Structures are given as C-alpha cells and as structure tokens.
C-alpha cells in the first residue's frame, strides 16, 4: 500500500475512534487539529483523483479493522493468513 494512502486511511480511522471513545480534547487539541488537517488535506488530493476510490478504500479498511479481534492478534508469527 502506498504510505501516503495508508497514513490518510489510518488518520480517518483514528479520528473515528477518538469520536467513539469520546476522548476529551483538552491536552490533545493541537494533536487532533494536526491530524484533522492532515486528513482533510490528503482527502482533498485523493478526492480529486477519485472520490469513489477514496470512499471504497476507507470503507474496506474499516471492515478489515472491525473484523480483527484479540484472538487474531494473538496468532503466532507466520501463521496468520489473509484470504481474499
């Protein structure tokens, strides 16, 4: 995966998680603003390229992340397989 695309998708995911956890902004404000600015900037560039591709990438990434549980994270090294 292109590292810029990965960073943008992770940023969008992080902002969603922060909202879900209702983490207070205090002490975090500058960091959150920086993350939001990065996500907005990269989203605009991605949307100019292909808005549908951006939406699809974010959706599919979230489906993958939502399917990971503690058991999967404890899979021994070299034994985790991803099926398409």
BAFI-3210 file (N, C-alpha, C; in Angstrom, 3 decimals, decimal comma, padded with zeros to 6 digits):
// residues 84
n [1|2|3|4|5|6|7|8|9|10|11|12|13|14|15|16|17|18|19|20|21|22|23|24|25|26|27|28|29|30|31|32|33|34|35|36|37|38|39|40|41|42|43|44|45|46|47|48|49|50|51|52|53|54|55|56|57|58|59|60|61|62|63|64|65|66|67|68|69|70|71|72|73|74|75|76|77|78|79|80|81|82|83|84]
n.u [000,855|000,516|002,311|001,396|-001,338|-001,945|-001,356|-003,274|-005,687|-005,424|-005,464|-008,072|-009,426|-008,420|-009,481|-012,194|-012,233|-011,394|-013,611|-015,621|-014,724|-015,052|-013,003|-011,676|-010,900|-009,032|-005,630|-004,964|-005,669|-004,031|-002,767|-004,945|-006,033|-003,933|-003,929|-006,499|-006,184|-004,235|-005,645|-007,773|-006,418|-005,131|-007,381|-008,658|-006,833|-006,945|-009,663|-009,780|-008,474|-009,951|-012,935|-014,690|-012,959|-011,530|-013,546|-014,212|-011,768|-011,472|-013,811|-013,436|-011,053|-011,944|-013,783|-012,033|-010,462|-012,450|-012,981|-010,937|-009,943|-009,098|-008,194|-007,274|-005,161|-003,406|-002,414|000,127|003,383|003,865|001,740|-000,666|-003,065|-004,398|-007,347|-008,741]
n.v [-001,172|002,214|004,541|007,137|006,929|004,937|006,323|008,355|006,901|005,605|007,850|008,842|006,711|006,843|009,310|008,650|006,670|008,173|009,869|007,948|006,993|009,179|010,881|013,457|016,723|018,314|018,913|017,519|018,886|020,306|018,162|016,693|018,594|018,806|016,227|016,182|018,225|017,086|014,813|016,045|017,508|015,419|013,959|015,700|015,717|013,022|012,779|014,451|012,877|010,435|010,204|008,105|005,934|006,642|006,593|003,871|002,673|003,591|002,500|-000,328|-000,711|-000,115|-002,205|-004,377|-003,692|-003,718|-006,395|-007,578|-009,221|-009,959|-012,606|-013,025|-011,208|-012,508|-014,574|-016,858|-015,861|-015,862|-017,543|-016,340|-015,874|-014,214|-014,226|-013,651]
n.w [000,000|-000,782|001,119|001,734|001,224|003,076|005,486|005,376|005,442|007,917|009,537|009,171|010,317|012,960|013,835|013,865|015,864|018,080|018,310|018,914|021,384|022,867|023,721|025,623|024,366|025,639|026,233|024,074|021,963|020,009|018,750|017,722|016,000|014,185|013,114|011,980|010,068|008,417|007,487|006,146|004,145|002,690|001,956|000,192|-001,930|-002,636|-003,246|-005,476|-007,252|-007,323|-006,019|-005,427|-005,219|-002,948|-000,978|-001,123|-000,373|002,312|003,447|003,029|004,444|007,035|007,402|007,460|009,737|011,710|011,841|013,155|016,056|019,513|019,577|016,950|016,936|018,598|017,132|016,332|015,135|011,635|011,116|010,529|008,087|005,284|003,546|000,346]
ca.u [000,000|001,224|002,397|000,540|-002,704|-002,044|-001,404|-004,554|-006,737|-005,240|-005,875|-009,531|-009,825|-008,088|-010,468|-013,440|-012,051|-011,381|-015,012|-016,344|-014,282|-015,365|-011,791|-011,732|-009,909|-008,032|-004,319|-004,918|-006,231|-003,107|-002,560|-006,159|-006,124|-002,930|-004,418|-007,627|-005,657|-003,591|-006,687|-008,507|-005,541|-004,945|-008,674|-008,896|-005,989|-007,467|-010,953|-009,527|-008,067|-011,120|-013,691|-015,238|-011,851|-011,244|-014,627|-014,067|-010,588|-011,779|-014,809|-012,842|-010,101|-012,720|-014,316|-010,908|-010,113|-013,541|-013,014|-009,795|-010,233|-007,958|-007,715|-006,487|-003,914|-002,531|-001,993|001,594|004,092|003,952|000,566|-001,830|-003,282|-005,490|-007,998|-009,476]
ca.v [000,000|003,491|005,024|008,308|006,409|004,270|007,342|009,049|005,980|005,439|009,098|008,850|005,706|007,380|010,328|007,949|006,012|009,239|010,269|006,863|006,897|010,462|011,368|014,919|017,433|019,002|018,277|016,763|019,750|020,551|016,900|016,371|019,553|018,419|015,002|016,570|018,984|016,108|014,001|016,906|017,787|014,200|013,593|016,555|015,221|011,717|013,018|014,996|011,749|009,575|010,219|006,771|005,077|007,029|006,053|002,416|002,334|003,823|001,507|-001,663|-000,699|-000,194|-003,569|-005,215|-003,343|-004,144|-007,856|-008,039|-009,343|-010,323|-013,927|-012,834|-010,516|-013,448|-015,633|-016,962|-015,316|-016,710|-018,406|-015,569|-015,845|-013,366|-014,747|-012,618]
ca.w [000,000|-000,791|002,501|001,902|001,300|004,372|006,544|005,305|005,898|009,362|010,169|009,182|011,315|014,282|014,195|014,194|017,160|019,089|018,498|019,585|022,778|023,496|024,383|025,724|023,554|026,467|026,237|022,845|020,935|018,901|018,040|016,967|014,895|013,189|012,463|011,137|008,931|007,536|006,855|005,206|003,005|001,897|001,390|-000,975|-003,016|-003,014|-003,886|-006,810|-008,079|-007,499|-004,760|-005,164|-004,776|-001,562|-000,145|-001,125|000,441|003,731|003,853|003,100|005,551|008,276|007,509|007,899|011,121|012,594|011,938|013,955|017,474|020,357|019,153|015,722|017,302|019,301|016,217|016,315|013,964|010,462|010,944|010,132|006,643|004,844|002,351|-000,395]
c.u [000,901|001,179|001,542|-000,924|-002,912|-002,178|-002,749|-005,682|-006,632|-005,701|-007,390|-010,048|-009,583|-009,107|-011,810|-013,364|-012,065|-012,812|-015,798|-015,993|-014,591|-014,181|-011,863|-010,592|-008,783|-006,727|-004,021|-005,204|-005,291|-002,881|-003,764|-006,309|-005,122|-003,377|-005,572|-007,163|-005,003|-004,647|-007,451|-007,692|-005,403|-006,265|-008,972|-008,095|-006,507|-008,791|-010,785|-009,132|-009,278|-011,853|-014,247|-014,163|-011,515|-012,282|-014,518|-012,891|-010,880|-012,772|-014,176|-011,824|-010,838|-013,334|-013,225|-010,582|-011,186|-013,592|-011,868|-010,206|-008,971|-007,343|-006,835|-005,144|-002,916|-002,113|-000,464|002,187|004,154|002,729|-000,690|-001,914|-004,495|-006,061|-008,759|-010,751]
c.v [001,235|004,081|006,268|007,897|005,740|005,279|008,057|008,160|005,756|006,683|009,184|007,882|006,234|008,416|009,701|007,301|007,044|009,700|009,210|006,773|008,157|010,968|012,892|015,569|018,055|018,217|017,551|017,666|019,958|019,284|016,549|017,322|019,220|017,190|015,340|017,327|018,043|015,314|014,811|017,168|016,566|013,753|014,406|016,061|013,891|011,895|013,586|013,885|010,867|009,448|008,840|005,815|005,374|006,438|004,531|001,976|002,469|002,779|000,126|-001,764|-000,834|-001,570|-004,506|-004,954|-003,820|-005,657|-008,424|-008,093|-009,799|-011,655|-013,821|-012,187|-011,437|-014,634|-015,674|-016,404|-016,321|-017,567|-017,647|-015,510|-014,981|-013,958|-013,628|-013,184]
c.w [000,000|000,626|002,748|002,014|002,655|005,505|006,550|005,829|007,407|010,124|010,263|010,249|012,737|014,727|014,563|015,566|018,286|019,374|019,265|021,063|023,575|024,319|024,446|024,948|024,377|026,492|024,937|021,645|019,748|018,084|017,167|015,784|013,795|012,412|011,519|009,895|007,920|006,775|005,815|003,955|002,098|001,260|000,143|-002,168|-003,539|-003,763|-005,289|-007,773|-008,374|-006,166|-004,418|-004,669|-003,322|-000,623|-000,019|-000,253|001,927|004,225|004,039|004,231|006,883|008,469|008,013|009,368|012,097|012,766|012,774|015,427|018,215|019,927|017,901|016,050|017,994|018,428|016,184|015,011|012,844|010,208|010,512|008,616|006,339|003,558|001,666|-000,942]
res [x|x|x|x|x|x|x|x|x|x|x|x|x|x|x|x|x|x|x|x|x|x|x|x|x|x|x|x|x|x|x|x|x|x|x|x|x|x|x|x|x|x|x|x|x|x|x|x|x|x|x|x|x|x|x|x|x|x|x|x|x|x|x|x|x|x|x|x|x|x|x|x|x|x|x|x|x|x|x|x|x|x|x|x]
***
